Amino acid sequence: MGMDKETDGIEREMDAVLRAIRALGPCLEGSLKRNAKARYVKRDGTVSEYPTAPILQYRAGPKTRGYRRIPADKIEEVLRLLENGRRYRELASRYERLSARLALRFKKKA
């Protein structure tokens, strides 16, 4: 009887994690490099730098990364998407642990 209660508890928690994942909405996996600088060489040979738009590094596929410059007015939106991606990874990891616990539950032979 105790095993059934624990199993039900695990299944309820898995359902709650799935609901939280669905509630996240769109998300991105990656990072935002805000201090990107471009370099150029002047005629006299000196190297100068100037700031550029932040660069988003994101997951474009299995073992593939994509890069995109982000306009200043879109930075907050991208940061929100990255935070959702971080939260998604946490929830997916929690779901995986719960799933493993549930799969390893077995009843003792009488």
FENQUIRA-V669376 format. One record per residue. N is the residue number from 0. RES is the residue in one small letter. PHI is phi in degrees with one decimal (* if undefined). PSI is psi in whole degrees, 0 to 359 (* if undefined). D_CENTER is the distance of its C-alpha to the mean C-alpha in Angstrom with 2 decimals. Layout:
[[N & RES & PHI & PSI & D_CENTER] [N & RES & PHI & PSI & D_CENTER]]
This chain:
[[0 & m & * & 320 & 38.30] [1 & g & -64.0 & 326 & 35.92] [2 & m & -66.0 & 321 & 33.68] [3 & d & -64.2 & 321 & 33.48] [4 & k & -65.3 & 318 & 32.39] [5 & e & -66.8 & 319 & 29.64] [6 & t & -61.3 & 316 & 28.54] [7 & d & -61.6 & 321 & 28.59] [8 & g & -63.0 & 317 & 26.53] [9 & i & -64.0 & 316 & 23.83] [10 & e & -64.6 & 322 & 23.89] [11 & r & -63.8 & 318 & 23.76] [12 & e & -65.9 & 322 & 20.71] [13 & m & -62.7 & 319 & 18.98] [14 & d & -62.5 & 319 & 20.06] [15 & a & -64.5 & 321 & 18.74] [16 & v & -65.0 & 317 & 15.21] [17 & l & -62.3 & 319 & 15.48] [18 & r & -62.6 & 320 & 16.85] [19 & a & -65.3 & 321 & 14.06] [20 & i & -64.8 & 316 & 11.48] [21 & r & -65.3 & 328 & 14.05] [22 & a & -75.2 & 344 & 14.57] [23 & l & -64.1 & 320 & 11.15] [24 & g & 82.8 & 205 & 12.21] [25 & p & -66.7 & 147 & 10.63] [26 & c & -150.3 & 162 & 7.06] [27 & l & -128.6 & 144 & 5.95] [28 & e & -104.6 & 124 & 4.15] [29 & g & 161.2 & 202 & 6.80] [30 & s & -147.5 & 161 & 9.25] [31 & l & -118.3 & 120 & 12.38] [32 & k & -95.4 & 107 & 15.71] [33 & r & -86.4 & 335 & 18.14] [34 & n & -98.0 & 36 & 21.24] [35 & a & -68.8 & 138 & 21.83] [36 & k & -133.2 & 147 & 25.56] [37 & a & -106.5 & 145 & 27.82] [38 & r & -114.2 & 148 & 31.01] [39 & y & -146.2 & 154 & 34.36] [40 & v & -102.8 & 128 & 37.78] [41 & k & -81.0 & 171 & 40.77] [42 & r & -60.3 & 326 & 44.22] [43 & d & -79.9 & 0 & 45.41] [44 & g & 97.1 & 352 & 42.69] [45 & t & -77.4 & 151 & 40.58] [46 & v & -103.8 & 129 & 36.80] [47 & s & -118.4 & 156 & 35.20] [48 & e & -122.3 & 151 & 31.64] [49 & y & -141.8 & 146 & 30.35] [50 & p & -69.2 & 148 & 27.02] [51 & t & -125.6 & 177 & 24.91] [52 & a & -65.0 & 149 & 22.12] [53 & p & -58.6 & 151 & 18.62] [54 & i & -111.7 & 127 & 16.79] [55 & l & -94.7 & 125 & 13.27] [56 & q & -105.0 & 122 & 12.07] [57 & y & -134.0 & 162 & 9.72] [58 & r & -80.8 & 119 & 9.56] [59 & a & -101.9 & 352 & 12.81] [60 & g & 166.0 & 185 & 13.60] [61 & p & -61.7 & 121 & 14.36] [62 & k & 57.5 & 28 & 14.99] [63 & t & -130.6 & 134 & 15.09] [64 & r & -114.8 & 145 & 13.71] [65 & g & -117.5 & 155 & 14.76] [66 & y & -130.0 & 140 & 15.94] [67 & r & -151.2 & 138 & 17.07] [68 & r & -79.5 & 141 & 18.98] [69 & i & -112.9 & 126 & 18.11] [70 & p & -64.2 & 153 & 21.20] [71 & a & -58.7 & 326 & 21.78] [72 & d & -77.0 & 352 & 21.93] [73 & k & -107.4 & 1 & 18.39] [74 & i & -62.7 & 316 & 16.58] [75 & e & -62.0 & 319 & 16.06] [76 & e & -64.5 & 318 & 14.63] [77 & v & -66.1 & 320 & 12.10] [78 & l & -62.5 & 322 & 11.20] [79 & r & -64.9 & 318 & 10.87] [80 & l & -64.1 & 321 & 8.58] [81 & l & -67.3 & 322 & 6.24] [82 & e & -64.9 & 319 & 6.93] [83 & n & -61.8 & 322 & 6.44] [84 & g & -65.1 & 319 & 2.86] [85 & r & -64.0 & 316 & 3.34] [86 & r & -64.8 & 321 & 6.16] [87 & y & -59.6 & 314 & 5.52] [88 & r & -61.3 & 320 & 4.90] [89 & e & -62.4 & 314 & 7.82] [90 & l & -66.1 & 320 & 9.73] [91 & a & -64.5 & 322 & 9.66] [92 & s & -65.9 & 318 & 10.89] [93 & r & -63.0 & 317 & 13.41] [94 & y & -60.6 & 319 & 14.56] [95 & e & -63.9 & 318 & 15.18] [96 & r & -64.3 & 317 & 17.23] [97 & l & -64.0 & 320 & 19.15] [98 & s & -62.8 & 319 & 19.87] [99 & a & -65.7 & 318 & 21.27] [100 & r & -60.9 & 317 & 23.37] [101 & l & -66.2 & 320 & 24.71] [102 & a & -67.8 & 330 & 25.56] [103 & l & -87.8 & 357 & 27.44] [104 & r & -74.2 & 133 & 29.52] [105 & f & -145.3 & 154 & 33.04] [106 & k & -87.7 & 142 & 36.36] [107 & k & -72.1 & 144 & 39.16] [108 & k & -73.7 & 137 & 42.20] [109 & a & -84.7 & * & 45.17]]
